[in-house]
């Protein structure tokens, strides 16, 4: 497969027609991740209530693969339980790095990123949004633990 084959019609459509959720004015947590390989950057904001992600915003500067991942996350994350999101993140890592199957259900469009498996240099930008949200969730959990012990 040629590198240019990664950028299928569906990838370009998802990336090009993505809703761009604005950054949140008062997030529960935020995180920034940068791909050292390609320079892609994403900053995410989340709000979580009772274990469910209830609001999300981001700012993305990434290739079409990173934009596609971010587009699917932006479209599907609100209303997602934290545990489900972390399972989707793990499924994406497994899909790209361990021959795992793509996420399904409302996350089904992530299957179009499966060919990225053959290009390890593109894994980081594809996973950037998942890792940024996971970092924000970790920060939130940490701050809640500190608040609970005070």
Secondary structure by P-SEA (a helix, b strand, c coil): ccccccccaaaaaaaabbbbbcccccccccccccccccbbbbbbbbcccccccccccccccccaaaaaaaaaaaaccccccaaaaaaaaaaaaaacccccccccccccccccccccccccccccccaaaaaaaaaaaaaaaaaaaaaaac
